[in-house]
């Protein structure tokens, strides 16, 4: 069993444009275009049974339409578990968060680098408080040495201000900023996912971070459509993990997290 805790999906009519935009942002070529059917095809080749799916509102007026799309895809695909979106400029955030939770979405995905806000800005504090009260985890794109929106130190600031918030810092806690993730996040009450990391982070460093932060705090993620599931699993299998540790990251930790928010 495998649970992919980090997968982006897009409607057919914008999928090509959306995936190209992301590829250009990271100066890479995407493996897929982000349509749900290709996600299911890619994941099925390694035995993925559940996918946490999401998309990001880059401006406030996209919030409701994106959330409606994720709700629709979750209703259409039993394999999908939906995380919604929110934006710091969206005014009636409490109503929207309650609406999407009632509709079955389990959490929120934020990408501060795309959305152009610092993750620890005080504007987000009341939003985090509502998410914490609703037991809605927030999956945050973490890190990027090119920007100062979502670095590990800023995520640490959020954790200090909102200790009851369930926070998942993607990309081993800080894409291209793994030393800072070790300095500011390792050992704290925060989940890491494995997405968009193992292609670049040296294997010895990855093993060290898992040991230091604890196997029980890691979740497997593909970052579809950025990567192919078979390639991601091949990278994952190079880690120095025993069978129990491997299963914990591939699905057991995700099951435990999801059960905690029921």
C-alpha positions in Angstrom: 0.0 0.0 0.0 1.2 3.5 -0.8 -0.4 6.9 -0.1 0.8 9.8 -2.2 0.5 12.8 0.1 1.5 15.5 -2.4 -0.2 15.5 -5.9 -1.4 18.5 -7.9 -4.3 18.2 -10.3 -5.7 20.6 -12.9 -8.8 20.7 -15.1 -8.2 19.5 -18.6 -8.7 23.0 -20.2 -5.8 24.5 -18.2 -3.6 21.5 -17.5 -1.0 22.1 -20.2 -0.6 25.8 -19.4 -0.5 25.2 -15.6 2.1 22.5 -15.8 4.2 24.5 -18.2 4.1 27.5 -15.9 5.3 25.4 -13.0 8.0 23.8 -15.1 9.2 27.3 -16.2 9.2 28.4 -12.6 11.6 25.6 -11.6 13.4 25.5 -15.0 12.5 21.9 -15.7 10.3 19.8 -17.9 7.3 18.3 -16.2 6.7 14.6 -16.5 2.9 15.0 -17.0 0.3 17.8 -17.4 -1.6 17.4 -14.2 -4.9 15.8 -15.3 -6.3 13.4 -12.7 -6.5 10.5 -15.1 -2.7 10.6 -15.7 -2.1 10.8 -12.0 -4.1 7.6 -11.5 -2.2 5.9 -14.3 1.2 7.0 -13.0 0.5 6.0 -9.4 -1.1 2.7 -10.3 2.2 1.5 -11.6 3.7 1.4 -8.0 0.5 0.5 -6.1 -0.7 3.9 -4.9 -4.2 3.5 -3.4 -4.8 7.0 -2.1 -3.7 10.5 -3.3 -3.9 13.8 -1.4 -4.8 16.1 -4.3 -4.7 19.9 -4.4 -4.2 23.0 -6.4 -3.2 26.6 -5.4 -5.0 29.9 -5.8 -2.5 32.5 -6.9 -5.1 35.3 -6.5 -8.0 35.5 -4.1 -10.8 35.3 -6.7 -9.6 31.8 -7.7 -10.2 30.3 -4.2 -13.8 29.1 -4.5 -13.5 27.8 -8.1 -10.4 25.8 -7.3 -12.0 24.4 -4.1 -15.1 23.5 -6.1 -12.9 21.7 -8.6 -11.1 19.7 -5.9 -14.4 18.8 -4.3 -15.8 17.6 -7.6 -12.7 15.4 -8.3 -12.8 13.9 -4.8 -16.5 13.0 -5.4 -15.6 11.5 -8.8 -12.6 9.5 -7.7 -12.6 7.3 -4.5 -8.8 7.3 -4.6 -8.6 11.1 -3.9 -8.5 12.9 -0.6 -8.8 16.6 -1.2 -6.9 19.5 0.3 -8.4 22.9 -0.6 -6.8 26.3 -1.1 -7.0 29.7 0.5 -5.3 33.0 -0.1 -4.2 35.7 2.3 -6.3 38.3 0.4 -9.5 36.2 0.5 -11.8 38.0 2.9 -14.4 35.5 4.2 -11.9 32.8 4.9 -13.7 31.3 7.9 -16.9 30.7 5.9 -14.9 29.2 3.1 -12.9 26.9 5.3 -16.0 25.7 7.1 -17.7 25.2 3.7 -15.0 23.0 2.2 -14.6 21.0 5.4 -18.3 20.3 5.3 -17.9 19.3 1.7 -15.3 16.7 2.6 -12.0 18.4 2.1 -9.5 17.5 4.8 -6.9 20.2 4.7 -5.3 23.2 2.9 -2.4 23.5 0.6 -0.3 26.7 0.5 2.5 27.7 -1.9 3.8 31.0 -0.6 6.3 31.3 -3.4 3.5 31.2 -6.0 1.1 33.1 -3.9 3.7 35.8 -3.1 3.3 36.1 0.7 5.7 35.3 3.6 4.4 32.2 5.4 4.7 33.8 8.8 3.0 37.1 7.9 0.6 38.3 10.6 -2.2 38.5 7.9 -2.3 34.7 8.0 -2.5 34.3 11.8 -6.3 34.3 12.0 -6.5 31.9 9.0 -4.1 29.5 10.8 -6.2 29.7 14.0 -9.4 28.7 12.1 -7.6 25.8 10.4 -6.2 24.7 13.8 -9.7 24.9 15.4 -11.2 22.9 12.5 -8.3 20.3 12.6 -7.5 21.0 9.0 -3.8 20.3 8.3 -1.9 22.7 6.2 0.5 21.3 3.6 3.1 24.1 2.9 5.5 24.3 0.0 8.7 24.8 2.1 11.9 26.5 1.1 13.7 27.7 -2.1 17.0 29.5 -1.8 15.9 31.9 -4.6 13.1 33.5 -2.5 12.2 34.5 1.1 8.6 33.4 1.3 8.6 29.9 2.8 12.0 29.2 4.3 12.4 26.9 7.3 12.9 29.8 9.7 9.6 31.4 8.7 7.8 28.0 9.1 9.4 27.7 12.5 7.8 31.1 13.4 4.4 29.8 12.4 4.8 26.7 14.6 5.8 28.9 17.5 2.7 31.1 17.1 0.3 28.3 16.4 1.3 25.2 18.3 -2.0 23.4 17.7 -1.8 23.8 13.9 -1.0 20.6 12.1 1.7 21.6 9.6 3.3 19.5 6.8 6.5 21.1 5.5 7.0 19.7 2.0 10.3 18.7 0.4 12.0 17.5 3.6 11.2 20.8 5.3 12.8 23.2 2.8 13.5 22.7 -0.9 17.2 23.5 -1.6 17.4 24.8 2.0 17.9 21.5 3.9 20.6 22.8 6.2 18.2 25.4 7.4 15.5 22.8 7.7 17.9 20.9 10.0 18.6 24.1 12.0 15.0 25.4 12.4 12.6 22.5 11.9 14.2 19.1 12.7 12.9 17.9 16.1 9.9 20.2 16.1 6.2 19.3 15.9 6.0 19.3 12.1 5.6 16.7 9.4 7.9 16.5 6.4 7.1 15.0 3.0 9.6 13.5 0.6 8.4 15.2 -2.6 10.8 16.9 -5.0 13.8 16.2 -2.8 15.3 12.8 -3.4 16.5 13.7 -6.9 18.7 16.4 -5.5 19.4 15.9 -1.8 22.4 13.6 -1.2 21.3 10.2 0.1 23.5 10.4 3.2 22.0 13.7 4.1 18.4 12.4 3.5 19.1 9.4 5.8 20.6 11.7 8.4 17.5 13.9 8.4 15.1 11.0 8.6 17.0 9.6 11.6 17.2 13.0 13.3 13.6 14.1 12.7 12.1 10.6 13.1 10.7 8.2 10.6 7.3 8.7 12.2 7.2 12.3 11.0 7.7 11.7 7.2 5.1 11.2 4.5 5.7 9.9 0.9 4.8 12.4 -1.8 5.4 12.5 -5.6 4.8 16.1 -6.4 2.9 15.0 -9.5 2.9 16.2 -12.3 6.5 17.2 -11.6 7.7 13.6 -11.3 6.8 10.1 -12.4 5.8 7.7 -9.6 8.1 4.9 -10.6 11.1 7.2 -10.6 10.2 8.6 -7.2 9.8 5.2 -5.7 13.1 4.1 -7.1 14.7 7.1 -5.4 12.9 6.4 -2.1 14.0 2.8 -2.1 17.7 3.9 -2.0 17.1 5.2 1.5 18.5 3.2 4.4 15.2 2.0 5.8 14.1 -1.3 7.1 10.7 -2.7 6.1 8.8 -1.2 9.0 10.3 2.2 8.5 9.6 2.0 4.8 5.9 1.2 5.4 5.7 4.0 7.9 6.7 6.6 5.4 4.8 5.1 2.4 1.4 4.8 4.1 1.2 4.2 7.9 2.1 7.7 9.0 -0.4 9.1 6.5 -3.1 6.8 7.9 -2.3 8.0 11.4 -2.4 11.6 10.5 -5.7 11.3 8.6 -7.2 9.4 11.5 -6.2 12.1 13.9 -8.4 14.7 12.1 -11.5 12.6 11.8 
